[in-house]
Amino acid sequence: MTTSTAPLPDSFDPDTRRVPPLGGFNATMLGIELRRTLRNRRTIIFTLVFPIALFLAFGGQEEWNTTVGRGNVAAYVMVSMAFYGAALTAASAGAMVAVERAQGWSRQLRLTPLSPTAYILTKALLALTLGALAIGVVNIAGVAQGRPSMDVGTWIASAVLTLICTLVFAALGVFVGYLVPSENAMQILGPGLALFAFLGNVFIPITQGSLMWHIASFTPMFGVAEISRSVLTGDLPWYAVLNAVAWLGIFVAGAAWRMSRDTARV
C-alpha cells in the first residue's frame, strides 16, 4: 500500500499580507452586531420601554408649564430622561464585550485582521444607534403627551447633543465589560448609573452651591447632563465641560488598558 504526500505550501511571507481597509471595519459586521443586540429582550426593555416609563413617572405635574430657558420644565425633564435612557443603553451595548469574552467571541475576532480600533468603532456606533432609539422614543412620548414646549431647532439640537454625550457611557460600558465577569457587568452598571443619575442632577434638581451640588459636580453624569440640557437652558458652564472631558478620558483610558491586557493573553 502506497501513500501520497500532499505538497507542502510555500512558506508564508509576512510582507505579502494585505491589511483590510479601515482596519477591517465594515457595515456588514455593524449590521450583524445591531441585529444580535436587538434580539436581546433586556436590551429592548432598556431601549424602548424603560426611558418612556421614567419620563411618564416624573411627569404630569402642573409646574411642568413653568418656563425654563427656551422651553419649560416638561422639556427639561424630557431631555434629562432621554439622556439617562440613552446613557443606560449605550453602557449596556459597551458592556456586551463581557459576554463576548465569556463566549470566546472576542478571542476569535483577535485571530482575524480586525484591528482594535475598528472593533471599538463598531461598538461606539452600536451604542450611538441604541442611544438614538432611546432618545427617539422619549421624544415621541413627549410629543404624544403634548407637555414639553420648545422650538424645533432647540428640540433637534438637544437630541443630537444628548446622543453625542452618550459616548462617555459607551466607554464606561466597555471598561466595565473588560473589568468584570459577564454575569456582573450589568449588575454593576444598572445600579451604578442610577446612583450617578441621582448624584448628577439628572433625577432630582440640586441647589447650586450646596454641599450636595459640590459633591455632584465630581460625578460622571453631572457634566454630560448639563451639556445635554445646555441648548434648552442657554447655559453651558465651563466646569461641566471639564467634568465630561475628564470622565471620558478616564473611561477611554481604562477601556484601552483593560483591552490591551486582554489582548496580550492571546
C-alpha positions as CSV (number, residue, x, y, z in Angstrom):
1,M,0.0,0.0,0.0
2,T,1.4,3.3,-1.0
3,T,0.6,6.7,0.4
4,S,0.9,10.0,-1.4
5,T,2.0,13.1,0.4
6,A,0.4,16.4,-0.5
7,P,2.9,19.1,-1.4
8,L,3.7,21.5,1.3
9,P,2.6,25.1,0.7
10,D,5.2,27.7,0.1
11,S,6.5,29.4,3.2
12,F,4.4,32.4,4.3
13,D,5.9,35.8,3.7
14,P,4.5,38.4,6.2
15,D,5.4,41.2,3.9
16,T,2.8,40.0,1.4
17,R,0.0,40.1,4.0
18,R,-2.8,42.5,2.9
19,V,-4.4,44.5,5.7
20,P,-8.0,45.2,5.0
21,P,-9.1,48.9,4.6
22,L,-10.2,50.7,7.8
23,G,-8.7,48.0,9.9
24,G,-11.4,45.6,8.9
25,F,-14.4,47.8,9.8
26,N,-17.4,47.2,7.6
27,A,-21.1,47.8,7.6
28,T,-21.9,44.1,7.5
29,M,-20.3,43.5,10.8
30,L,-22.1,46.5,12.3
31,G,-25.4,45.3,11.0
32,I,-24.9,41.8,12.5
33,E,-24.0,43.4,15.8
34,L,-27.1,45.5,15.8
35,R,-29.4,42.6,14.9
36,R,-27.9,40.4,17.6
37,T,-28.3,43.2,20.2
38,L,-31.9,44.0,19.3
39,R,-32.8,40.3,19.7
40,N,-32.0,40.6,23.4
41,R,-35.2,41.3,25.3
42,R,-33.4,43.1,28.1
43,T,-32.0,45.5,25.5
44,I,-35.4,46.2,24.1
45,I,-36.8,46.9,27.6
46,F,-33.8,49.3,28.3
47,T,-34.0,51.0,24.9
48,L,-37.8,51.3,24.2
49,V,-39.7,50.8,27.4
50,F,-37.7,52.0,30.4
51,P,-36.9,55.5,29.2
52,I,-40.6,56.2,28.4
53,A,-41.6,54.8,31.8
54,L,-39.2,57.1,33.5
55,F,-40.4,60.2,31.6
56,L,-44.0,59.5,32.4
57,A,-43.3,58.7,36.0
58,F,-41.6,62.0,36.5
59,G,-44.2,64.0,34.6
60,G,-47.7,65.3,34.8
61,Q,-47.4,68.0,37.4
62,E,-48.8,71.5,37.0
63,E,-45.4,73.1,37.4
64,W,-44.3,71.4,34.2
65,N,-45.5,74.5,32.3
66,T,-43.1,76.7,34.2
67,T,-40.6,78.4,31.8
68,V,-37.0,77.1,31.8
69,G,-34.7,78.8,29.3
70,R,-36.0,78.2,25.8
71,G,-38.7,75.8,26.9
72,N,-40.5,74.6,30.1
73,V,-40.0,72.2,32.9
74,A,-41.6,69.4,30.9
75,A,-38.9,69.8,28.2
76,Y,-36.2,69.9,30.8
77,V,-37.4,66.6,32.3
78,M,-37.8,65.1,28.8
79,V,-34.2,65.9,27.9
80,S,-32.9,64.6,31.2
81,M,-34.8,61.3,30.9
82,A,-33.8,60.9,27.2
83,F,-30.2,61.4,28.3
84,Y,-30.5,58.8,31.1
85,G,-32.1,56.2,28.9
86,A,-29.5,56.8,26.2
87,A,-26.7,56.5,28.7
88,L,-28.0,53.3,30.1
89,T,-28.5,51.7,26.6
90,A,-25.1,52.9,25.5
91,A,-23.4,51.5,28.6
92,S,-25.3,48.2,28.1
93,A,-24.1,48.0,24.5
94,G,-20.5,48.6,25.5
95,A,-20.7,46.0,28.3
96,M,-21.6,43.4,25.8
97,V,-17.8,42.8,25.4
98,A,-18.0,40.9,28.8
99,V,-20.4,38.4,27.2
100,E,-18.3,38.1,24.1
101,R,-15.2,37.4,26.2
102,A,-17.0,34.7,28.1
103,Q,-18.2,33.1,24.9
104,G,-14.8,33.3,23.3
105,W,-16.0,35.5,20.5
106,S,-13.6,38.3,21.3
107,R,-10.7,35.8,21.1
108,Q,-11.9,34.6,17.7
109,L,-12.0,38.2,16.5
110,R,-8.4,38.8,17.6
111,L,-7.4,36.0,15.2
112,T,-8.8,38.0,12.3
113,P,-7.3,41.1,10.6
114,L,-9.9,43.2,12.6
115,S,-8.0,46.0,14.4
116,P,-8.8,47.0,18.0
117,T,-9.6,50.5,16.7
118,A,-12.2,49.1,14.2
119,Y,-13.6,46.9,17.0
120,I,-14.1,49.9,19.3
121,L,-15.5,52.0,16.5
122,T,-18.1,49.3,15.8
123,K,-19.1,49.2,19.5
124,A,-19.3,53.0,19.6
125,L,-21.6,53.1,16.5
126,L,-23.7,50.4,18.0
127,A,-24.0,52.4,21.3
128,L,-24.9,55.5,19.3
129,T,-27.6,53.6,17.4
130,L,-29.2,52.3,20.5
131,G,-28.8,55.6,22.2
132,A,-30.6,57.3,19.3
133,L,-33.5,54.8,19.7
134,A,-33.8,55.6,23.4
135,I,-33.8,59.3,22.7
136,G,-36.2,59.0,19.9
137,V,-38.8,57.0,21.9
138,V,-38.7,59.5,24.8
139,N,-39.1,62.5,22.4
140,I,-42.0,60.7,20.7
141,A,-43.6,60.2,24.1
142,G,-43.1,63.9,24.8
143,V,-44.8,64.8,21.5
144,A,-47.7,62.5,22.3
145,Q,-48.1,63.9,25.8
146,G,-48.0,67.4,24.5
147,R,-46.5,68.9,27.6
148,P,-42.9,69.7,26.6
149,S,-42.6,73.2,25.0
150,M,-39.6,74.3,22.9
151,D,-38.9,75.3,19.3
152,V,-38.0,72.7,16.7
153,G,-34.4,73.8,16.4
154,T,-33.8,73.5,20.2
155,W,-35.6,70.2,20.2
156,I,-33.3,68.7,17.5
157,A,-30.1,70.3,18.8
158,S,-30.8,68.9,22.3
159,A,-31.4,65.4,20.9
160,V,-28.2,65.5,18.9
161,L,-26.1,66.8,21.8
162,T,-27.6,64.2,24.1
163,L,-26.6,61.5,21.7
164,I,-23.0,62.7,21.5
165,C,-22.9,62.8,25.3
166,T,-23.7,59.1,25.5
167,L,-20.3,58.2,24.1
168,V,-19.0,58.8,27.6
169,F,-21.1,55.9,28.9
170,A,-20.4,53.7,25.9
171,A,-16.7,53.9,27.0
172,L,-17.7,53.2,30.6
173,G,-19.6,50.1,29.4
174,V,-16.6,48.8,27.5
175,F,-14.3,49.5,30.5
176,V,-16.6,47.6,32.9
177,G,-17.1,44.8,30.3
178,Y,-13.3,44.2,30.3
179,L,-13.0,44.7,34.0
180,V,-15.6,42.2,35.5
181,P,-17.1,38.8,34.5
182,S,-20.1,38.8,32.1
183,E,-22.7,38.0,34.7
184,N,-21.7,41.0,36.8
185,A,-21.4,43.7,34.2
186,M,-25.0,45.0,34.1
187,Q,-25.4,44.2,37.8
188,I,-22.8,46.9,38.4
189,L,-23.8,49.3,35.6
190,G,-27.5,49.4,36.3
191,P,-27.5,50.4,40.0
192,G,-24.3,52.4,39.4
193,L,-25.8,54.6,36.7
194,A,-29.0,55.1,38.7
195,L,-26.8,56.3,41.6
196,F,-24.8,58.6,39.3
197,A,-28.1,60.0,38.0
198,F,-29.3,60.8,41.5
199,L,-26.0,62.4,42.3
200,G,-25.5,64.0,38.9
201,N,-28.5,66.3,38.9
202,V,-30.5,64.2,36.5
203,F,-33.4,62.9,38.5
204,I,-33.7,65.5,41.2
205,P,-32.6,69.1,40.8
206,I,-29.8,70.0,43.3
207,T,-29.5,73.6,44.6
208,Q,-26.4,75.2,43.1
209,G,-23.7,76.0,45.7
210,S,-24.9,73.4,48.3
211,L,-22.7,70.7,49.7
212,M,-24.6,68.1,47.6
213,W,-24.0,70.2,44.5
214,H,-20.3,70.3,45.1
215,I,-20.2,66.5,45.5
216,A,-22.4,66.0,42.4
217,S,-20.0,68.2,40.3
218,F,-17.4,65.5,40.5
219,T,-19.6,62.6,39.5
220,P,-19.7,61.2,35.9
221,M,-23.2,62.2,34.9
222,F,-23.1,65.8,36.2
223,G,-21.1,67.3,33.3
224,V,-22.7,65.4,30.4
225,A,-26.2,66.0,31.8
226,E,-25.5,69.8,31.9
227,I,-24.2,69.7,28.4
228,S,-27.2,67.8,27.0
229,R,-29.5,70.4,28.5
230,S,-27.4,73.4,27.6
231,V,-29.3,74.2,24.4
232,L,-32.5,74.3,26.3
233,T,-31.3,76.2,29.3
234,G,-29.0,78.5,27.4
235,D,-26.2,77.9,29.9
236,L,-23.1,75.8,29.5
237,P,-20.7,76.1,32.5
238,W,-17.0,75.5,31.9
239,Y,-16.8,73.1,34.9
240,A,-19.5,70.9,33.2
241,V,-17.4,70.6,30.1
242,L,-14.3,69.9,32.1
243,N,-16.1,67.2,34.1
244,A,-17.4,65.5,30.9
245,V,-14.0,65.6,29.2
246,A,-12.2,64.3,32.3
247,W,-14.5,61.3,32.8
248,L,-14.5,60.5,29.0
249,G,-10.7,60.4,29.2
250,I,-10.8,58.2,32.3
251,F,-13.2,55.7,30.8
252,V,-11.5,55.5,27.4
253,A,-8.1,55.1,29.1
254,G,-9.5,52.4,31.3
255,A,-11.1,50.5,28.4
256,A,-7.9,50.7,26.4
257,W,-5.8,49.5,29.3
258,R,-8.0,46.5,30.0
259,M,-8.3,45.7,26.3
260,S,-4.5,45.7,25.9
261,R,-4.1,43.3,28.9
262,D,-6.9,41.1,27.5
263,T,-5.3,41.0,24.0
264,A,-1.9,40.2,25.5
265,R,-3.2,36.9,26.7
266,V,-3.6,35.6,23.1
